[in-house]
Amino acid sequence: KLSDEIKAGRLDGAIVFYEDGSPGDGELLCKLPMRWLAHKNYQQTPSQEFTDLVLFDYPCLFRAAALSAFDQAQMRWRMAITTPSLLYVWSALKSKRGIGVRTGHCIPADIVCVDDRFGLPKLPSIQLRMLSSQNASSSAQDLCEILRAETIRAIDCSKPKSTKRTP
C-alpha cells in the first residue's frame, strides 16, 4: 500500500485513489466519477446473458466498484479479461472484448463512456488524494507540490481548500 511506503520513508509522495468516503491519509484533491468505458463500436446483443468485463486484477478499487455495482443490481457479469496493466485494459477495450471501469480522464480517443448504454448499474465516485511524507527533504517536498499542482491542473480539479500535508 502506498500510504505504508510513505510512512516507512521509502516514498516521498504519491497520487492515489481512495474509495469515496473512506478514512485515510493525505489531502483530498478531488472526487471523480467512475465511468463504464468501452470501444466506440462495442455492441452487446440483446440475447447476451452476461456483461463481459475487462478489469484490473485484484485488488483494485475500480474492479471492486464494478463487481459491487453488478451484485447490488443483481445483474449477471463475467470476467472477459483481467490484467495488472492499464495498457492491456485499453487494448482489450479497443479489441471490443468487453466493458471496463475507470475515470473519464485520459482515455484513448476510440474509448467512450457507456454509462447510459446497455442498462449498466450506477457507479460511485472515487477520491484522488495526495500523499506526502513529513520527513521528505525540501527538494522532495517541492517535487510533491509540483506533482500536486500539475495533477489538479491536468484533471481540472477545483482548487482544494487546504494544502495540509499528511503522511
N, C-alpha and C positions, 0 to 999 in steps of 0.2 A: 504494500500500500504506500502510495507516495507520501502521505502525511507522516507515516512512520519513518520513511527515509529522511525527511526534513528534520523531524525531531531527533533522529540519531546523528544528524550532522553530515550525512552522505550526499544530500542535495541542498542547494541554497534556495531554490524556488521552483514552483510548478503551477501550471494552469490545469485545473482538474474539474471533472464533472462530479456533481453530487445529486443524489435523489432530492427532488424538491421537498422542502420542509424538514429535511433530516438535520440532526445536530451535526456539528463538525467544525473543523478548523478552517481558518482562512477568511478572506474578505470576499463577500458576495459581489461579483462583477455584474452579473445579470442572470435573468431566467430566460431560457429559450424553450419554445415549444418543440416537442419531439414530433417528427413527421414520418408518415408512411411514404416510402420512396420506391419508385420502380422506373424502368426504362420507359421512355415516352410512348413506345409502341407495345408495351406489355398488355396482354389481354388475359382475362380469366374467363373460362367458359361457364355459362350458367349451370351446366351439369357437374362442374368441378366440386367434389365433396370437401376438399381441403383448400386452405390458402397456403401456398408454398412460401416459406420464409427463408430469407438469406440474412443470417445474423452472425455476430461475433461469437467466439467460443465463450463458455462460462469461465469466470464471472464477468458480467458486463451489464451495466445499468440499462442500456438500450435493449438488450436481449431480455432482461428481467421484466422491463416495462411492456414489451411486446407480448410476451407469453402471459403475463398477468392480465393484460387487456383482453386477450382472446379467452382466457379462462373465465374472467368475470362476465364476459358477454356470452359465455357458453357456446363459443364458436370453435369449429374444428380447424386445425392447422397441422402442417407437417414441416419438418425441417428439411429444406431442399439443400442448403449448404450452410456449414458453419466454418468459421475461419478466424485466426488471430490477426488477420491483416485487413486494413481498410482498403488497400488496393484490390484485394481479392473480393471484398464486398462489392466495390464498384464494378469489377469485371463480371461478377455473377449477375448483377443487376443489368449491366449492359447486354449480357447474353440472354436476358429475359428469363432467368431461372426462377424468379420469384420477387417478393416484396421485402424491403429492408426498412430499418428504422435508424434515423439519425436526426440531427437538427437540419434545418434548411440552409445552413451556412456552408459555402464552398463545395457544393455538389457539382458533379460534372454536367456539362451542357445538355446531354441527352438523358439525364436522370431528372424526373419530375416528382413533385408532391402528388400523391394519390389519396390524400385523406378523405376526399369526398367520393371516391370511386370504390367499387367492389364491396360496399357495406362494411368497411373496416371499423373496428372499435376505436373509441377515442383514446388518445394517448395523453399522459401527463406532461408537464413541463419538466425541465431539468435545470439545475443550477450550475453556473460556471463560476468557480472560485479561484482566487489567487492565494497560493500558499507560499510563505517565505519564512526563512529562518531568522530568528532574532540574533543569532550568533554569526551570521554571514559577514564577510568583510564589506567595507564600504563600497568597493567595486562591484561585488556580487549584489549588494542591495540596490545599487544604481541600475544594474542589469535587470534585476527583478522589476524595478519601477518602469523601465523601458518596455519590458515584456507585458506588464500590466496595461500600460498606456496604449501600446500597439494592439493588444487584444481588444480593448474597449473600442478603439478606432476601427479595427478590421471587422468586428462583429456589429458595430454600430449600437453598442450598449449605451443606455443613458448613463450619464456620469454618476458614479456611485457617491453616496453621501459621506463615506468615511474612507480614509486612506490608512486606517489602522492595520498594522502588520501583526499577524498572529501565527505562531509556529504551527 
